[in-house]
Amino acid sequence: MRRTAGALTLILLLTGCAIESPGRLDSHRSPGSELVRRLPVAPLELRIPRVGREVERRVLPNGIVLYLADDRSLPMFQAYAVFRAGSLYEDPAHPAVARFSASQLRNGGTEVLPFAALNEELEVLGASIEASASSEEMTVSLSALAKDADRALRIFSDIIRRPAFDSTPFEIAKGQAIEDLRRLADNPGRLAAREFNRLLYTDAHPLGRLLTTGQVAALQRQDLVAHHRRFLHPNNMFLALVGDFSREELVTRALAAFGDWARDPAFSLPPIPPVTPRAERGVRLLPRDVAQASVILGHFGTTRQDPDRHAIELLDFILGSSGFNSRLMDRLRTSEGMTYGAWSSFPTGGNVLGLFRAGLQTKNENVPRAVAGILEEMRRLQEEPVTATEIDRAKDAIINSFVFRFTSRFGTVTRLLMLEVTGEPPDYYDTLLDRYRQLTPADLQRVARHHLHPDRSVVLVVGATEAFEAALAPFGPVQQIPLDPL
């Protein structure tokens, strides 16, 4: 009812109806937004889904970890399979094999259905199967009507267990990837992101190695087969099933599709290559004849094991990840008019040491001033506590968005499944919001001093270097880097 009242108030404002003045207003707010902001809102009450309550966890005899939930809201059936088989685990001699293995699971057909027949079958069923690979995981998802669940799950199983990796779609995918690499030099933003990763991780780590057209062309079908055989086993599989069925019916279907798949008793994950962080202050320039320079600066960050990760998220929100509410946008776009968008990113969810980055695109002549502005905002977070308004806004945004993580039953199940995949405790979501609520401005200042390093940041700029090279010397040794042939 309060939300309805808020909406009606806004309508009255927009239609010109007289409303009593609320007094002195924030100069950055309209009178209508200020009135809506002052409306009383009941505290958010959210029932956190739990394994053992809304979601059931089982382990099949062959080692598949199964997450189950019935969903009677629609006559649908959905599945989500996860394997620890991402690019961090791939053979260094075959870069991108995880990515291509994932795409060709779906596009390369199966031993039962050639790729053209597979596409036609899914089209007739109105079903969707998608596969992808990230740095740590390979995932395969299925969505189909409940009446077609048995047939769709059998296809899903064949794609995972018996892929054909047909050479025709594989060669098409390789050609597309090669063309994409050839065009990379024409995209300054993507080029800057790739080169920044390379600068920090170096070619010694999978996250820093460049993928070349020659490496893509050299990939063979047997490389995909080898990656599949190495990692796709039931004892490396997490499977979520959700649909218009009872949980016992879902278990029966899982056993029918995967129960006879023999586990590999010798399977073990190879170690993830370690990252050796370096604090190498300096400026690297990649000359390109463009009107807008792309700037990225930053340093090594943290992992999901860091106890400060939730404070880092709030800090990043205030600095640059929240769009127009952030300090970087307020200063570099709103106040100084140097860019359409400035941003920061401080990921905390990886198992490998991530990167803190901040950046923007701006006119070449503005680059030195923009770099100085970003570094000054980083220092200000270290020298001054954030305001109560800033930290409350950050908390509210994160806490209020929390409810949208559980709007669908399938999304809820996959989120709880991923807690186990990433090694989080089962009650992670039960205590998460309190971890944000208890943080203070002093906590964020301590974290800024410990985790932000403006005086040890690497600066990378892709642009017309003659317009700004000399003026970047205060930020560290300046060096031009060549655009390596791909």
DRENDO-1510 file (C-alpha; in Angstrom, 1 decimal, always signed):
<recs>
REC; n; res; u; v; w
REC; 1; MET; +0.0; +0.0; +0.0 .
REC; 2; ARG; +2.9; +2.4; +0.8 .
REC; 3; ARG; +4.4; +1.7; -2.6 .
REC; 4; THR; +1.0; +2.5; -4.2 .
REC; 5; ALA; +0.9; +5.7; -2.3 .
REC; 6; GLY; +4.3; +6.6; -3.5 .
REC; 7; ALA; +3.3; +5.9; -7.1 .
REC; 8; LEU; +0.1; +8.1; -6.7 .
REC; 9; THR; +2.2; +10.9; -5.2 .
REC; 10; LEU; +4.5; +10.8; -8.2 .
REC; 11; ILE; +1.6; +10.8; -10.6 .
REC; 12; LEU; +0.1; +13.9; -8.8 .
REC; 13; LEU; +3.5; +15.6; -9.1 .
REC; 14; LEU; +3.7; +14.9; -12.8 .
REC; 15; THR; +0.2; +16.0; -13.5 .
REC; 16; GLY; +0.7; +19.4; -11.8 .
REC; 17; CYS; -1.5; +18.9; -8.7 .
REC; 18; ALA; -0.6; +21.1; -5.7 .
REC; 19; ILE; +1.3; +19.4; -2.9 .
REC; 20; GLU; +2.5; +21.0; +0.3 .
REC; 21; SER; +6.1; +22.1; +0.1 .
REC; 22; PRO; +8.4; +19.8; +2.0 .
REC; 23; GLY; +10.8; +22.6; +2.9 .
REC; 24; ARG; +14.4; +22.9; +2.0 .
REC; 25; LEU; +15.4; +20.4; -0.7 .
REC; 26; ASP; +18.6; +18.8; -1.7 .
REC; 27; SER; +19.9; +21.0; -4.6 .
REC; 28; HIS; +20.5; +17.8; -6.7 .
REC; 29; ARG; +17.0; +16.5; -6.3 .
REC; 30; SER; +13.7; +17.6; -7.9 .
REC; 31; PRO; +10.8; +18.4; -5.5 .
REC; 32; GLY; +9.0; +15.3; -6.7 .
REC; 33; SER; +11.9; +12.9; -6.1 .
REC; 34; GLU; +12.5; +14.5; -2.7 .
REC; 35; LEU; +8.9; +13.8; -1.7 .
REC; 36; VAL; +9.0; +10.2; -2.9 .
REC; 37; ARG; +12.3; +9.7; -1.1 .
REC; 38; ARG; +10.7; +10.8; +2.2 .
REC; 39; LEU; +7.7; +8.4; +2.0 .
REC; 40; PRO; +7.9; +5.8; +4.8 .
REC; 41; VAL; +8.8; +2.4; +3.5 .
REC; 42; ALA; +8.5; -0.8; +5.5 .
REC; 43; PRO; +11.8; -2.7; +6.0 .
REC; 44; LEU; +12.5; -5.3; +3.4 .
REC; 45; GLU; +11.5; -8.8; +4.6 .
REC; 46; LEU; +12.9; -11.6; +2.6 .
REC; 47; ARG; +12.7; -15.3; +3.2 .
REC; 48; ILE; +16.1; -16.7; +2.2 .
REC; 49; PRO; +15.8; -20.0; +0.3 .
REC; 50; ARG; +17.8; -22.8; +1.9 .
REC; 51; VAL; +19.0; -26.2; +0.8 .
REC; 52; GLY; +16.9; -28.7; +2.7 .
REC; 53; ARG; +13.8; -26.5; +2.6 .
REC; 54; GLU; +12.9; -25.0; -0.8 .
REC; 55; VAL; +15.7; -26.9; -2.6 .
REC; 56; GLU; +16.8; -30.5; -2.1 .
REC; 57; ARG; +20.4; -31.7; -2.6 .
REC; 58; ARG; +21.2; -35.3; -3.4 .
REC; 59; VAL; +24.3; -37.1; -4.7 .
REC; 60; LEU; +23.8; -39.8; -7.3 .
REC; 61; PRO; +25.7; -43.1; -7.0 .
REC; 62; ASN; +28.1; -42.0; -9.8 .
REC; 63; GLY; +29.0; -38.8; -8.0 .
REC; 64; ILE; +26.7; -36.2; -9.7 .
REC; 65; VAL; +25.7; -33.6; -7.2 .
REC; 66; LEU; +22.0; -32.9; -7.8 .
REC; 67; TYR; +20.0; -29.9; -6.8 .
REC; 68; LEU; +16.2; -30.2; -7.1 .
REC; 69; ALA; +13.1; -28.1; -6.8 .
REC; 70; ASP; +9.5; -28.4; -8.1 .
REC; 71; ASP; +8.0; -25.4; -9.8 .
REC; 72; ARG; +4.3; -25.5; -10.5 .
REC; 73; SER; +3.9; -22.0; -11.8 .
REC; 74; LEU; +4.5; -22.9; -15.4 .
REC; 75; PRO; +4.5; -26.2; -17.4 .
REC; 76; MET; +8.3; -25.9; -17.9 .
REC; 77; PHE; +11.4; -28.0; -17.4 .
REC; 78; GLN; +14.9; -26.6; -16.9 .
REC; 79; ALA; +18.3; -28.0; -16.3 .
REC; 80; TYR; +21.7; -26.5; -15.6 .
REC; 81; ALA; +25.0; -28.5; -15.5 .
REC; 82; VAL; +28.3; -27.2; -14.2 .
REC; 83; PHE; +31.8; -28.7; -14.6 .
REC; 84; ARG; +35.0; -27.4; -13.3 .
REC; 85; ALA; +36.6; -27.2; -16.8 .
REC; 86; GLY; +37.2; -23.6; -17.6 .
REC; 87; SER; +40.2; -21.9; -19.3 .
REC; 88; LEU; +42.3; -21.9; -16.1 .
REC; 89; TYR; +42.4; -25.7; -16.4 .
REC; 90; GLU; +43.1; -26.0; -20.1 .
REC; 91; ASP; +46.3; -27.3; -21.6 .
REC; 92; PRO; +48.6; -24.3; -22.2 .
REC; 93; ALA; +49.6; -25.8; -25.6 .
REC; 94; HIS; +46.0; -25.4; -26.7 .
REC; 95; PRO; +44.7; -22.0; -25.6 .
REC; 96; ALA; +40.9; -21.4; -26.0 .
REC; 97; VAL; +40.2; -25.1; -26.0 .
REC; 98; ALA; +37.8; -24.8; -23.1 .
REC; 99; ARG; +35.8; -22.1; -25.0 .
REC; 100; PHE; +35.6; -24.1; -28.2 .
REC; 101; SER; +34.8; -27.3; -26.4 .
REC; 102; ALA; +31.8; -25.6; -24.8 .
REC; 103; SER; +30.5; -24.0; -27.9 .
REC; 104; GLN; +30.9; -27.3; -29.9 .
REC; 105; LEU; +29.2; -29.4; -27.3 .
REC; 106; ARG; +26.0; -27.6; -28.5 .
REC; 107; ASN; +26.9; -26.8; -32.1 .
REC; 108; GLY; +28.8; -29.9; -33.1 .
REC; 109; GLY; +26.0; -32.4; -32.8 .
REC; 110; THR; +26.1; -35.7; -30.9 .
REC; 111; GLU; +26.9; -39.3; -31.7 .
REC; 112; VAL; +23.1; -39.8; -32.0 .
REC; 113; LEU; +22.1; -36.6; -33.7 .
REC; 114; PRO; +24.3; -34.8; -36.3 .
REC; 115; PHE; +24.4; -31.1; -35.8 .
REC; 116; ALA; +21.8; -30.2; -38.5 .
REC; 117; ALA; +19.4; -32.8; -37.1 .
REC; 118; LEU; +20.0; -31.6; -33.5 .
REC; 119; ASN; +19.1; -28.0; -34.5 .
REC; 120; GLU; +16.0; -29.2; -36.2 .
REC; 121; GLU; +15.0; -31.4; -33.3 .
REC; 122; LEU; +15.3; -28.6; -30.8 .
REC; 123; GLU; +13.4; -26.2; -33.1 .
REC; 124; VAL; +10.5; -28.7; -33.3 .
REC; 125; LEU; +10.5; -29.1; -29.5 .
REC; 126; GLY; +10.8; -25.3; -28.9 .
REC; 127; ALA; +13.6; -26.1; -26.6 .
REC; 128; SER; +16.9; -24.2; -26.0 .
REC; 129; ILE; +20.3; -25.7; -25.0 .
REC; 130; GLU; +23.2; -23.4; -24.5 .
REC; 131; ALA; +26.8; -24.0; -23.4 .
REC; 132; SER; +29.7; -21.7; -22.5 .
REC; 133; ALA; +33.0; -21.6; -20.6 .
REC; 134; SER; +34.4; -19.1; -18.2 .
REC; 135; SER; +37.8; -19.0; -16.5 .
REC; 136; GLU; +36.8; -21.7; -13.9 .
REC; 137; GLU; +33.6; -23.4; -15.1 .
REC; 138; MET; +31.9; -24.9; -18.2 .
REC; 139; THR; +28.1; -24.7; -18.1 .
REC; 140; VAL; +25.3; -26.3; -20.1 .
REC; 141; SER; +21.7; -25.1; -19.7 .
REC; 142; LEU; +18.4; -26.5; -21.0 .
REC; 143; SER; +14.9; -25.0; -21.2 .
REC; 144; ALA; +11.9; -27.0; -22.5 .
REC; 145; LEU; +8.2; -27.6; -22.0 .
REC; 146; ALA; +7.4; -30.0; -19.3 .
REC; 147; LYS; +5.6; -32.3; -21.8 .
REC; 148; ASP; +8.9; -32.7; -23.7 .
REC; 149; ALA; +11.1; -33.1; -20.6 .
REC; 150; ASP; +12.1; -36.7; -21.3 .
REC; 151; ARG; +13.2; -36.1; -24.9 .
REC; 152; ALA; +14.8; -32.8; -24.1 .
REC; 153; LEU; +16.8; -34.2; -21.2 .
REC; 154; ARG; +18.0; -37.2; -23.3 .
REC; 155; ILE; +19.3; -34.7; -25.9 .
REC; 156; PHE; +20.9; -32.7; -23.1 .
REC; 157; SER; +22.5; -35.8; -21.8 .
REC; 158; ASP; +23.9; -36.8; -25.2 .
REC; 159; ILE; +25.3; -33.3; -25.8 .
REC; 160; ILE; +27.2; -33.6; -22.5 .
REC; 161; ARG; +28.2; -37.3; -22.7 .
REC; 162; ARG; +28.5; -38.1; -26.4 .
REC; 163; PRO; +29.4; -34.9; -28.3 .
REC; 164; ALA; +30.4; -35.5; -32.0 .
REC; 165; PHE; +32.5; -32.2; -32.3 .
REC; 166; ASP; +31.7; -32.2; -36.0 .
REC; 167; SER; +34.4; -30.5; -38.0 .
REC; 168; THR; +32.0; -28.4; -40.1 .
REC; 169; PRO; +30.6; -26.1; -37.4 .
REC; 170; PHE; +33.9; -26.2; -35.6 .
REC; 171; GLU; +35.7; -24.7; -38.6 .
REC; 172; ILE; +33.0; -22.1; -38.9 .
REC; 173; ALA; +33.5; -21.2; -35.3 .
REC; 174; LYS; +37.3; -21.0; -35.8 .
REC; 175; GLY; +36.8; -18.7; -38.8 .
REC; 176; GLN; +34.5; -16.4; -36.8 .
REC; 177; ALA; +37.0; -16.2; -33.9 .
REC; 178; ILE; +39.9; -15.5; -36.3 .
REC; 179; GLU; +38.0; -12.7; -37.9 .
REC; 180; ASP; +37.1; -11.3; -34.5 .
REC; 181; LEU; +40.8; -11.2; -33.6 .
REC; 182; ARG; +41.6; -9.5; -36.8 .
REC; 183; ARG; +39.1; -6.8; -36.0 .
REC; 184; LEU; +40.3; -6.3; -32.4 .
REC; 185; ALA; +42.8; -3.6; -33.3 .
REC; 186; ASP; +39.8; -1.5; -34.5 .
REC; 187; ASN; +38.1; -1.6; -31.1 .
REC; 188; PRO; +40.2; +0.5; -28.7 .
REC; 189; GLY; +38.2; -0.4; -25.7 .
REC; 190; ARG; +38.6; -4.2; -26.2 .
REC; 191; LEU; +42.2; -3.7; -27.1 .
REC; 192; ALA; +42.9; -1.8; -23.9 .
REC; 193; ALA; +41.2; -4.5; -21.8 .
REC; 194; ARG; +43.2; -7.3; -23.4 .
REC; 195; GLU; +46.5; -5.4; -23.1 .
REC; 196; PHE; +45.9; -4.5; -19.5 .
REC; 197; ASN; +45.3; -8.1; -18.5 .
REC; 198; ARG; +48.5; -9.0; -20.4 .
REC; 199; LEU; +50.5; -6.3; -18.6 .
REC; 200; LEU; +49.6; -7.5; -15.2 .
REC; 201; TYR; +49.2; -11.3; -15.5 .
REC; 202; THR; +51.9; -11.6; -18.2 .
REC; 203; ASP; +52.1; -14.4; -20.8 .
REC; 204; ALA; +53.1; -16.8; -18.0 .
REC; 205; HIS; +49.5; -17.0; -16.9 .
REC; 206; PRO; +46.3; -18.1; -18.8 .
REC; 207; LEU; +44.6; -14.8; -17.9 .
REC; 208; GLY; +47.4; -12.8; -19.5 .
REC; 209; ARG; +48.2; -14.8; -22.6 .
REC; 210; LEU; +47.2; -13.4; -26.0 .
REC; 211; LEU; +45.2; -15.6; -28.2 .
REC; 212; THR; +46.5; -15.4; -31.8 .
REC; 213; THR; +44.9; -16.3; -35.1 .
REC; 214; GLY; +47.6; -18.9; -35.6 .
REC; 215; GLN; +46.7; -20.6; -32.3 .
REC; 216; VAL; +43.0; -20.7; -33.2 .
REC; 217; ALA; +43.8; -22.1; -36.7 .
REC; 218; ALA; +46.0; -24.8; -35.1 .
REC; 219; LEU; +43.2; -26.1; -32.9 .
REC; 220; GLN; +42.0; -29.6; -33.9 .
REC; 221; ARG; +39.0; -31.6; -33.2 .
REC; 222; GLN; +41.1; -34.1; -31.1 .
REC; 223; ASP; +42.0; -31.2; -28.8 .
REC; 224; LEU; +38.3; -30.7; -28.0 .
REC; 225; VAL; +37.9; -34.4; -27.5 .
REC; 226; ALA; +40.8; -34.5; -25.2 .
REC; 227; HIS; +39.5; -31.6; -23.1 .
REC; 228; HIS; +36.1; -33.3; -22.9 .
REC; 229; ARG; +37.6; -36.6; -21.8 .
REC; 230; ARG; +39.7; -34.9; -19.3 .
REC; 231; PHE; +37.1; -32.9; -17.4 .
REC; 232; LEU; +33.5; -34.0; -18.2 .
REC; 233; HIS; +32.8; -36.8; -15.7 .
REC; 234; PRO; +29.9; -37.4; -13.4 .
REC; 235; ASN; +32.2; -36.9; -10.4 .
REC; 236; ASN; +33.0; -33.4; -11.7 .
REC; 237; MET; +29.3; -32.5; -12.4 .
REC; 238; PHE; +26.8; -30.4; -10.5 .
REC; 239; LEU; +23.3; -30.6; -11.9 .
REC; 240; ALA; +20.2; -28.5; -11.2 .
REC; 241; LEU; +16.8; -29.7; -12.3 .
REC; 242; VAL; +13.6; -27.6; -11.9 .
REC; 243; GLY; +10.2; -28.2; -13.4 .
REC; 244; ASP; +6.5; -29.0; -13.2 .
REC; 245; PHE; +7.2; -32.3; -11.5 .
REC; 246; SER; +7.7; -33.7; -8.0 .
REC; 247; ARG; +11.2; -33.9; -6.7 .
REC; 248; GLU; +11.1; -37.7; -6.9 .
REC; 249; GLU; +10.1; -37.5; -10.6 .
REC; 250; LEU; +13.0; -35.2; -11.2 .
REC; 251; VAL; +15.4; -37.7; -9.6 .
REC; 252; THR; +14.0; -40.5; -11.7 .
REC; 253; ARG; +14.6; -38.4; -14.8 .
REC; 254; ALA; +18.2; -37.6; -13.7 .
REC; 255; LEU; +18.9; -41.3; -13.2 .
REC; 256; ALA; +17.4; -42.2; -16.6 .
REC; 257; ALA; +19.6; -39.7; -18.3 .
REC; 258; PHE; +22.9; -39.9; -16.3 .
REC; 259; GLY; +22.6; -42.9; -14.0 .
REC; 260; ASP; +24.6; -45.3; -16.2 .
REC; 261; TRP; +27.4; -42.8; -16.8 .
REC; 262; ALA; +30.4; -44.3; -15.0 .
REC; 263; ARG; +32.5; -42.1; -12.7 .
REC; 264; ASP; +36.2; -41.8; -13.3 .
REC; 265; PRO; +38.0; -42.9; -10.1 .
REC; 266; ALA; +41.3; -41.3; -11.3 .
REC; 267; PHE; +39.8; -37.9; -12.0 .
REC; 268; SER; +41.4; -34.9; -10.2 .
REC; 269; LEU; +41.6; -31.2; -11.0 .
REC; 270; PRO; +45.0; -29.9; -12.1 .
REC; 271; PRO; +46.2; -27.0; -9.9 .
REC; 272; ILE; +45.2; -23.5; -11.0 .
REC; 273; PRO; +48.3; -21.6; -12.1 .
REC; 274; PRO; +49.4; -19.3; -9.3 .
REC; 275; VAL; +49.4; -15.5; -9.8 .
REC; 276; THR; +52.5; -13.6; -8.7 .
REC; 277; PRO; +51.3; -10.1; -8.0 .
REC; 278; ARG; +53.6; -7.2; -9.0 .
REC; 279; ALA; +53.5; -3.6; -8.0 .
REC; 280; GLU; +55.0; -2.0; -11.1 .
REC; 281; ARG; +54.0; +1.6; -11.3 .
REC; 282; GLY; +54.2; +3.0; -14.8 .
REC; 283; VAL; +52.4; +4.2; -17.9 .
REC; 284; ARG; +52.1; +2.0; -21.0 .
REC; 285; LEU; +50.9; +3.6; -24.3 .
REC; 286; LEU; +49.6; +1.8; -27.3 .
REC; 287; PRO; +49.5; +4.3; -30.2 .
REC; 288; ARG; +46.3; +4.3; -32.3 .
REC; 289; ASP; +45.0; +7.1; -34.5 .
REC; 290; VAL; +41.7; +7.6; -32.8 .
REC; 291; ALA; +39.7; +10.7; -31.6 .
REC; 292; GLN; +38.9; +9.2; -28.2 .
REC; 293; ALA; +41.6; +7.6; -26.1 .
REC; 294; SER; +40.7; +4.5; -24.0 .
REC; 295; VAL; +42.2; +4.6; -20.5 .
REC; 296; ILE; +42.5; +1.8; -18.0 .
REC; 297; LEU; +44.5; +1.9; -14.7 .
REC; 298; GLY; +44.7; -0.3; -11.8 .
REC; 299; HIS; +46.5; -3.1; -10.0 .
REC; 300; PHE; +46.1; -6.6; -8.5 .
REC; 301; GLY; +43.0; -7.0; -6.4 .
REC; 302; THR; +41.7; -9.9; -4.3 .
REC; 303; THR; +39.9; -13.3; -4.3 .
REC; 304; ARG; +36.6; -14.5; -2.9 .
REC; 305; GLN; +38.5; -15.8; +0.2 .
REC; 306; ASP; +39.2; -12.2; +1.3 .
REC; 307; PRO; +37.3; -11.3; +4.5 .
REC; 308; ASP; +37.1; -7.7; +3.2 .
REC; 309; ARG; +35.3; -8.6; +0.1 .
REC; 310; HIS; +31.9; -7.1; +1.1 .
REC; 311; ALA; +33.5; -3.8; +2.2 .
REC; 312; ILE; +35.3; -3.8; -1.1 .
REC; 313; GLU; +32.0; -4.1; -3.0 .
REC; 314; LEU; +30.6; -1.1; -1.2 .
REC; 315; LEU; +33.8; +0.8; -1.8 .
REC; 316; ASP; +33.7; +0.0; -5.5 .
REC; 317; PHE; +30.0; +1.0; -5.7 .
REC; 318; ILE; +30.9; +4.4; -4.3 .
REC; 319; LEU; +34.0; +4.9; -6.4 .
REC; 320; GLY; +32.8; +3.9; -9.9 .
REC; 321; SER; +30.7; +0.7; -10.3 .
REC; 322; SER; +27.3; +2.4; -9.6 .
REC; 323; GLY; +27.1; +4.5; -12.7 .
REC; 324; PHE; +25.7; +8.0; -12.2 .
REC; 325; ASN; +25.7; +7.6; -8.4 .
REC; 326; SER; +29.5; +7.1; -8.3 .
REC; 327; ARG; +32.2; +9.6; -7.5 .
REC; 328; LEU; +34.1; +9.0; -10.8 .
REC; 329; MET; +31.0; +9.8; -12.9 .
REC; 330; ASP; +30.1; +12.8; -10.7 .
REC; 331; ARG; +33.6; +14.2; -11.1 .
REC; 332; LEU; +34.7; +13.2; -14.6 .
REC; 333; ARG; +31.4; +13.4; -16.4 .
REC; 334; THR; +29.0; +15.7; -14.5 .
REC; 335; SER; +31.5; +18.2; -13.1 .
REC; 336; GLU; +34.4; +18.2; -15.6 .
REC; 337; GLY; +32.6; +17.0; -18.8 .
REC; 338; MET; +35.5; +14.8; -19.9 .
REC; 339; THR; +33.6; +11.6; -20.7 .
REC; 340; TYR; +30.2; +10.0; -21.3 .
REC; 341; GLY; +31.1; +7.3; -18.7 .
REC; 342; ALA; +33.8; +6.6; -16.1 .
REC; 343; TRP; +33.8; +3.4; -14.2 .
REC; 344; SER; +35.6; +1.1; -11.8 .
REC; 345; SER; +35.6; -2.6; -11.3 .
REC; 346; PHE; +36.9; -4.5; -8.2 .
REC; 347; PRO; +35.7; -8.1; -8.6 .
REC; 348; THR; +35.7; -10.2; -5.4 .
REC; 349; GLY; +34.2; -13.5; -6.6 .
REC; 350; GLY; +37.2; -15.3; -8.2 .
REC; 351; ASN; +39.3; -18.1; -7.0 .
REC; 352; VAL; +42.3; -16.4; -8.7 .
REC; 353; LEU; +43.7; -13.1; -7.7 .
REC; 354; GLY; +41.6; -10.6; -9.7 .
REC; 355; LEU; +42.3; -7.0; -10.9 .
REC; 356; PHE; +41.1; -3.7; -9.7 .
REC; 357; ARG; +40.5; -1.5; -12.7 .
REC; 358; ALA; +39.1; +2.0; -13.4 .
REC; 359; GLY; +38.8; +3.7; -16.7 .
REC; 360; LEU; +37.0; +5.9; -19.3 .
REC; 361; GLN; +37.2; +7.1; -22.8 .
REC; 362; THR; +38.0; +10.7; -23.4 .
REC; 363; LYS; +39.5; +13.1; -25.9 .
REC; 364; ASN; +43.2; +12.5; -26.3 .
REC; 365; GLU; +44.2; +15.9; -24.8 .
REC; 366; ASN; +42.1; +15.1; -21.7 .
REC; 367; VAL; +44.0; +11.9; -20.8 .
REC; 368; PRO; +46.5; +13.4; -18.2 .
REC; 369; ARG; +43.7; +15.2; -16.4 .
REC; 370; ALA; +41.5; +12.2; -16.4 .
REC; 371; VAL; +44.2; +9.9; -15.0 .
REC; 372; ALA; +44.9; +12.4; -12.3 .
REC; 373; GLY; +41.2; +12.6; -11.5 .
REC; 374; ILE; +40.8; +8.9; -11.0 .
REC; 375; LEU; +43.9; +8.6; -8.8 .
REC; 376; GLU; +42.8; +11.5; -6.7 .
REC; 377; GLU; +39.4; +9.9; -6.1 .
REC; 378; MET; +41.2; +6.7; -5.0 .
REC; 379; ARG; +43.3; +8.7; -2.6 .
REC; 380; ARG; +40.3; +10.6; -1.2 .
REC; 381; LEU; +38.7; +7.3; -0.2 .
REC; 382; GLN; +41.9; +6.6; +1.8 .
REC; 383; GLU; +42.2; +10.0; +3.4 .
REC; 384; GLU; +38.5; +10.8; +4.2 .
REC; 385; PRO; +35.8; +8.5; +5.4 .
REC; 386; VAL; +32.9; +8.2; +3.0 .
REC; 387; THR; +29.8; +10.1; +4.0 .
REC; 388; ALA; +26.8; +8.5; +5.7 .
REC; 389; THR; +24.7; +9.2; +2.7 .
REC; 390; GLU; +27.1; +7.4; +0.4 .
REC; 391; ILE; +27.5; +4.3; +2.4 .
REC; 392; ASP; +23.7; +4.1; +3.1 .
REC; 393; ARG; +23.0; +4.5; -0.6 .
REC; 394; ALA; +25.5; +1.7; -1.4 .
REC; 395; LYS; +24.0; -0.6; +1.2 .
REC; 396; ASP; +20.4; +0.1; +0.1 .
REC; 397; ALA; +21.2; -0.6; -3.5 .
REC; 398; ILE; +22.9; -3.9; -2.8 .
REC; 399; ILE; +20.4; -5.0; -0.2 .
REC; 400; ASN; +17.3; -3.9; -2.2 .
REC; 401; SER; +18.6; -5.7; -5.3 .
REC; 402; PHE; +19.1; -8.9; -3.2 .
REC; 403; VAL; +15.4; -9.8; -3.6 .
REC; 404; PHE; +15.8; -10.1; -7.4 .
REC; 405; ARG; +18.3; -12.9; -6.9 .
REC; 406; PHE; +15.5; -15.2; -6.0 .
REC; 407; THR; +12.6; -14.1; -8.3 .
REC; 408; SER; +12.5; -17.5; -10.1 .
REC; 409; ARG; +12.7; -21.0; -8.7 .
REC; 410; PHE; +15.3; -22.0; -11.3 .
REC; 411; GLY; +17.5; -19.0; -10.6 .
REC; 412; THR; +17.3; -19.8; -6.9 .
REC; 413; VAL; +18.4; -23.4; -7.4 .
REC; 414; THR; +21.3; -22.5; -9.6 .
REC; 415; ARG; +22.5; -19.8; -7.1 .
REC; 416; LEU; +22.5; -22.4; -4.3 .
REC; 417; LEU; +24.2; -24.9; -6.5 .
REC; 418; MET; +26.9; -22.4; -7.4 .
REC; 419; LEU; +27.6; -21.9; -3.7 .
REC; 420; GLU; +28.9; -25.4; -3.5 .
REC; 421; VAL; +30.8; -25.1; -6.8 .
REC; 422; THR; +32.6; -22.0; -5.6 .
REC; 423; GLY; +33.2; -23.4; -2.1 .
REC; 424; GLU; +30.9; -21.0; -0.1 .
REC; 425; PRO; +29.2; -22.2; +3.0 .
REC; 426; PRO; +25.5; -23.4; +2.7 .
REC; 427; ASP; +24.3; -20.5; +4.9 .
REC; 428; TYR; +26.1; -17.8; +2.8 .
REC; 429; TYR; +23.0; -16.0; +1.8 .
REC; 430; ASP; +21.5; -16.2; +5.3 .
REC; 431; THR; +24.3; -14.0; +6.7 .
REC; 432; LEU; +25.2; -11.9; +3.6 .
REC; 433; LEU; +23.0; -8.9; +4.2 .
REC; 434; ASP; +24.1; -8.5; +7.8 .
REC; 435; ARG; +27.7; -8.4; +6.6 .
REC; 436; TYR; +26.8; -5.3; +4.5 .
REC; 437; ARG; +24.7; -3.7; +7.2 .
REC; 438; GLN; +27.4; -3.8; +9.8 .
REC; 439; LEU; +30.0; -2.0; +7.7 .
REC; 440; THR; +30.9; +1.6; +8.7 .
REC; 441; PRO; +32.6; +4.5; +7.0 .
REC; 442; ALA; +35.7; +3.7; +9.1 .
REC; 443; ASP; +35.6; +0.1; +7.7 .
REC; 444; LEU; +35.6; +1.4; +4.2 .
REC; 445; GLN; +38.4; +3.8; +4.8 .
REC; 446; ARG; +40.5; +1.0; +6.3 .
REC; 447; VAL; +39.8; -1.2; +3.3 .
REC; 448; ALA; +40.6; +1.6; +0.9 .
REC; 449; ARG; +44.0; +2.1; +2.6 .
REC; 450; HIS; +44.7; -1.6; +2.4 .
REC; 451; HIS; +43.3; -2.5; -1.0 .
REC; 452; LEU; +43.6; +0.6; -3.2 .
REC; 453; HIS; +47.0; +1.5; -4.4 .
REC; 454; PRO; +46.9; +4.8; -6.4 .
REC; 455; ASP; +50.7; +5.2; -6.1 .
REC; 456; ARG; +51.4; +1.7; -7.5 .
REC; 457; SER; +48.9; +1.7; -10.3 .
REC; 458; VAL; +49.6; +0.7; -13.9 .
REC; 459; VAL; +48.2; +3.1; -16.4 .
REC; 460; LEU; +47.4; +1.9; -20.0 .
REC; 461; VAL; +46.2; +4.2; -22.7 .
REC; 462; VAL; +45.2; +3.4; -26.3 .
REC; 463; GLY; +45.1; +6.6; -28.3 .
REC; 464; ALA; +46.9; +9.3; -30.2 .
REC; 465; THR; +49.9; +9.3; -27.9 .
REC; 466; GLU; +51.5; +12.5; -29.3 .
REC; 467; ALA; +48.7; +14.5; -27.7 .
REC; 468; PHE; +49.5; +13.3; -24.1 .
REC; 469; GLU; +52.7; +11.2; -23.8 .
REC; 470; ALA; +54.9; +14.0; -22.3 .
REC; 471; ALA; +52.2; +15.0; -19.7 .
REC; 472; LEU; +52.0; +11.4; -18.3 .
REC; 473; ALA; +55.5; +11.3; -16.8 .
REC; 474; PRO; +54.2; +12.2; -13.2 .
REC; 475; PHE; +52.3; +8.9; -13.2 .
REC; 476; GLY; +55.4; +6.7; -13.6 .
REC; 477; PRO; +57.9; +5.7; -16.3 .
REC; 478; VAL; +56.3; +6.0; -19.7 .
REC; 479; GLN; +56.8; +3.4; -22.4 .
REC; 480; GLN; +55.2; +2.7; -25.7 .
REC; 481; ILE; +54.2; -0.9; -26.4 .
REC; 482; PRO; +53.8; -2.3; -29.9 .
REC; 483; LEU; +50.5; -3.8; -31.2 .
REC; 484; ASP; +51.6; -7.5; -31.5 .
REC; 485; PRO; +50.6; -9.2; -34.7 .
REC; 486; LEU; +47.7; -11.5; -34.0 .
</recs>
